[in-house]
């Protein structure tokens, strides 16, 4: 990787003679030493320049490959003593602003200085470039820049269409043609680690040849985008479109960076974009990082321009809510995302992320993949959580957090919160119900009011990912190489409705009363609990698929039960933690989670899954190799 390329250094080293000449001319025409206040010289002679230094350069982006740049120079000159009776001199320094322009396509051979004035410290660049000639684009200006891009190359994509009309999507093949580029498919690397490259100039490049299974040298014309054909097999159409338009952004916005590199290194020819979302090239690391950040931010905004996308999203929301008689936006958000994905030719996750950027926070709770399944869509009060926070976590993250976080353990030990569909939800009928198979599920109300009934967790990315991708990664919780650390957000004040709290307290009081009645006699405990649940040994045997007589002998102490069997009895009776832990102890099957990993998961299930049917508990434990 090359070192950081500096346009200031290039100007300083290349146009030094011109700046000396302009400084000399300026002194002769504008500086009269006789008018200057001198301290060491009695009679001023002709000033002589000692040094001219380029102090700073401000670059302004102009159309095509032209640039205009203001150069602040300091001019140090000496005023000699003109009276031969004295021997001495005095140094003075002035600062000048030298306004220049030129065309990078001809290596600035047409460089010219068109204005020289006193330096005022003010930069007049309206479209500034940094010292590597990467455009300065403020985050809040990204949509404005994307709109300008479309106005220049694909204005029809900005058209607002009626509800029954499809939007005008940005066809990458048409965009390439309008930019005067060529698209070519060619294997680039054997491992498909590079999915796209843009070549700015003619070059001989190393490409992978599938026939010979080796690298080969081939000629590639300038203005060519190379896409590995494997991307069409490994990724969806939306991602392919994104790749091509991403390269088009590099062509429009970053050719000047490339040409600066060419001024230093004539062998530079292209930028390569890796499947991980980064870039590799002969350009400097600083330039590469900024260019990739801008291309990644601008591409989806070009594919999904703000106003047409926002209006079409609202149209789809209204359409699907009317068709399905939905009460909440979150109920139709998956359909909305799918429709936008097709209409704009983007990936599902790109559509989701764009919706969130444009204020549709209901999209945050969609397409979250955990524990081998998609979590059902859910919504919450606008602004109630940050992008880096979540209501959804895996069973393993939930168990780890309960183990290491006393505050979370305190909230969940008494059964106030259950782990349902990858959420810690308040245990109340308003928020928890049974589906047709008897499994616990969140109610429709809960899914639309997650901030009211579910605990919040902070996310942090633990795998190596550049900061510029963090927001995307937080929203994109599909299967990927990105790994997250989950931590309970202690400061979040969960606020279930007062009536639900009162109902929960009533249930807790009943459970506590039963617990107080339990002795250390297993038979007394079982008779009490069976009576409480209005069951007998036969009912329990059918529930847990065990011979009632075997259960009876276990309770009487004729046979010592395994921990798994004792836990099975607790699940068959749907015993809350305060009671199941006492029964496990009475049956001499006390759990030891610190010593036995299986006990850790059984313990977790007894706290988090006790109201569930046996088959659902077994399904929860199966991924961890625990059988009851």
C-alpha positions, 0 to 999 in steps of 0.5 A, spaced: 500 500 500 502 506 498 503 512 503 498 517 503 498 522 497 498 529 498 496 534 493 499 540 497 506 536 497 505 535 489 504 543 488 509 545 493 514 540 489 512 541 482 510 549 481 515 552 486 518 556 480 512 559 478 510 561 486 517 564 486 516 568 480 509 570 482 512 572 489 517 576 485 512 580 481 508 581 486 513 584 490 516 589 485 509 591 483 506 592 490 511 593 496 515 599 496 520 599 502 520 606 503 513 606 506 515 600 511 517 601 518 524 599 519 528 598 525 535 596 523 535 599 516 536 607 515 535 607 508 531 601 504 534 598 498 531 594 493 528 588 497 530 581 495 526 574 496 530 569 501 524 564 501 517 562 498 514 557 502 507 553 500 503 553 507 497 550 505 492 548 499 485 548 498 482 544 493 475 546 489 472 540 485 470 542 478 466 539 472 470 533 469 477 532 471 478 540 472 480 543 479 481 550 482 486 551 488 488 556 492 495 556 495 497 560 501 504 562 500 509 565 505 514 570 502 520 572 506 524 577 503 530 581 505 531 589 505 538 591 505 541 598 507 542 602 501 546 608 505 553 605 504 555 608 511 551 603 514 552 595 514 545 591 515 539 588 513 532 587 515 527 581 514 520 581 512 514 576 511 508 577 507 502 572 506 499 571 499 493 567 496 495 565 489 489 562 485 490 556 480 487 551 476 488 546 471 486 539 469 488 532 472 487 529 465 493 532 462 497 531 469 496 539 470 500 541 464 495 546 463 497 549 470 495 557 470 495 562 476 489 567 475 489 571 481 494 573 486 492 577 492 493 578 500 492 572 504 485 573 508 485 566 511 478 565 508 477 559 503 472 560 498 471 553 496 464 551 495 465 543 493 472 542 497 476 536 496 481 534 501 489 533 500 488 526 497 483 529 492 477 525 496 471 530 496 468 532 503 461 530 504 458 531 510 453 526 513 447 530 512 449 532 505 449 525 503 442 525 500 443 532 497 449 529 493 446 522 491 440 527 488 445 531 484 448 524 482 442 522 479 440 529 476 446 528 472 446 521 470 439 518 471 434 524 473 428 519 471 429 515 478 427 522 482 420 521 479 415 520 484 410 515 481 403 514 483 401 508 488 399 503 483 405 505 479 412 502 480 418 507 481 423 508 476 429 504 479 436 505 477 438 500 472 446 499 473 447 497 465 443 503 463 447 508 468 454 504 466 452 506 458 451 513 460 457 514 464 461 511 458 463 505 461 464 498 460 461 492 464 465 485 463 464 479 467 471 475 469 473 471 474 478 475 478 481 471 484 480 464 485 477 464 492 472 470 489 474 475 495 474 480 490 467 481 487 468 488 483 474 492 480 474 499 476 479 500 471 481 507 470 486 506 464 488 501 459 493 496 463 495 488 463 492 485 469 492 478 473 486 475 472 484 468 474 482 463 469 477 457 470 479 453 465 487 452 467 485 454 474 491 459 474 492 466 474 493 469 467 495 476 464 490 479 460 489 486 457 483 491 460 481 497 457 480 503 461 473 505 463 472 498 465 468 495 470 470 488 472 465 483 476 466 476 478 461 472 475 461 468 481 457 474 485 451 472 481 451 465 484 453 467 491 449 473 492 442 476 490 440 481 484 440 487 489 447 486 491 450 485 484 446 491 482 449 495 488 456 492 486 456 495 479 453 502 482 458 502 487 464 502 482 460 507 478 460 512 484 468 511 484 468 513 477 464 519 478 467 521 485 474 519 485 477 519 479 481 525 481 484 521 487 486 516 482 489 521 477 493 524 483 496 517 485 498 517 477 502 523 478 506 519 483 505 512 481 504 511 473 503 504 474 496 505 478 490 502 474 484 500 478 481 500 485 478 493 487 472 492 492 473 485 496 467 481 498 468 484 506 466 491 503 473 494 503 477 496 498 484 494 496 488 498 491 495 502 490 492 508 493 493 510 500 490 507 506 487 514 508 484 515 501 481 508 500 478 508 507 474 515 505 473 513 498 470 506 501 466 510 506 463 515 501 461 509 496 458 505 501 454 511 503 452 514 497 450 507 493 444 505 497 442 513 496 442 513 489 439 506 488 433 508 493 433 516 493 430 519 499 423 522 496 421 517 491 423 511 496 419 515 502 413 516 498 413 509 495 414 506 502 408 510 505 404 507 499 406 500 500 404 501 508 397 503 506 396 498 501 398 492 505 395 495 511 388 495 508 389 489 504 390 485 511 386 489 516 392 490 520 392 495 526 400 496 526 405 498 521 410 493 524 404 487 522 406 489 514 413 491 515 416 485 512 411 485 506 413 493 505 421 491 505 420 485 500 416 490 495 421 495 496 426 490 495 423 488 488 421 495 486 428 498 487 432 492 485 436 492 491 437 487 497 432 486 502 437 488 508 439 495 504 431 496 503 431 495 511 436 499 512 434 505 508 427 505 511 430 506 518 435 512 515 428 515 513 425 514 519 421 508 519 423 505 525 418 499 525 423 496 520 428 495 525 424 489 528 424 485 522 429 480 519 433 478 525 435 471 524 437 468 531 437 461 533 436 458 526 430 462 525 427 469 523 424 473 529 417 475 528 417 482 526 416 487 532 415 495 533 416 500 539 415 507 541 419 511 536 426 513 539 425 508 545 432 505 543 438 506 539 441 503 533 446 499 537 440 497 542 436 491 541 430 487 544 432 480 541 438 476 543 440 469 542 438 463 547 446 463 549 447 470 550 440 470 554 443 465 558 450 468 559 447 475 561 443 472 566 449 468 569 454 474 569 449 480 570 446 480 577 441 486 575 438 481 570 438 475 574 434 479 579 429 481 574 428 474 572 429 469 578 422 470 580 419 469 574 417 476 572 420 475 565 420 469 561 424 468 555 419 468 549 421 468 541 428 471 543 426 476 548 425 477 555 418 479 556 414 481 562 410 475 564 403 478 563 397 476 559 397 482 555 404 480 553 404 473 553 399 468 550 399 461 547 399 459 540 395 453 537 400 448 539 401 451 546 407 454 546 408 461 549 408 467 544 408 474 544 401 477 543 400 482 538 400 488 543 407 486 545 410 486 538 407 493 537 409 495 544 416 492 545 419 498 549 413 497 554 414 490 556 421 487 554 428 488 556 433 492 552 440 490 551 446 494 548 450 491 542 457 491 540 461 488 534 466 484 537 469 482 530 474 486 526 469 491 522 471 498 520 467 503 524 464 506 518 460 499 517 457 499 524 450 502 523 449 497 517 451 491 521 447 493 527 441 493 523 443 487 519 443 481 523 442 476 518 447 470 518 454 473 517 461 473 519 459 479 524 459 477 531 456 481 537 457 482 544 450 483 548 450 486 554 444 488 559 442 495 559 441 496 566 439 503 565 433 502 561 426 503 565 421 497 563 414 500 564 409 494 564 402 497 565 400 498 572 394 493 571 399 488 569 403 489 574 398 488 579 396 481 576 403 479 576 403 480 584 397 477 585 400 470 581 406 471 585 403 471 592 399 465 590 406 462 588 409 464 594 403 461 599 404 454 595 412 455 596 411 456 604 407 450 604 412 446 602 416 441 607 422 437 606 418 431 605 417 429 597 410 426 598 407 432 601 410 436 596 408 432 590 401 432 593 401 439 594 403 441 587 398 436 584 392 438 588 395 446 586 395 444 578 389 439 579 392 433 576 394 426 579 400 421 578 396 419 571 395 426 568 403 427 570 405 421 567 401 422 560 404 429 560 411 427 561 411 420 558 413 416 564 409 411 568 405 414 573 408 408 578 415 410 576 414 417 578 410 415 585 416 410 587 421 416 585 417 421 590 417 415 595 424 415 595 424 407 592 429 410 586 433 416 586 431 420 580 436 423 575 437 431 575 433 430 568 427 426 571 426 431 576 427 437 572 422 433 567 417 433 573 417 440 574 416 442 567 410 437 567 407 441 572 409 448 569 412 450 576 415 457 577 422 458 579 421 459 586 417 452 587 421 448 582 428 449 585 425 447 592 422 441 589 429 439 586 432 440 592 427 435 596 428 430 591 435 430 592 437 433 585 440 440 586 443 443 580 450 445 580 451 449 574 458 451 575 460 444 575 456 441 570 454 445 563 448 441 562 445 443 569 446 450 567 442 449 561 436 445 565 437 451 570 436 456 565 430 453 562 427 452 569 427 459 570 425 462 563 421 456 559 417 453 565 410 455 562 412 452 556 409 445 554 414 439 554 416 439 547 418 446 547 422 446 553 426 440 549 426 444 543 430 449 547 435 445 550 436 440 544 441 445 540 446 445 547 446 437 547 441 437 553 436 431 553 430 431 559 
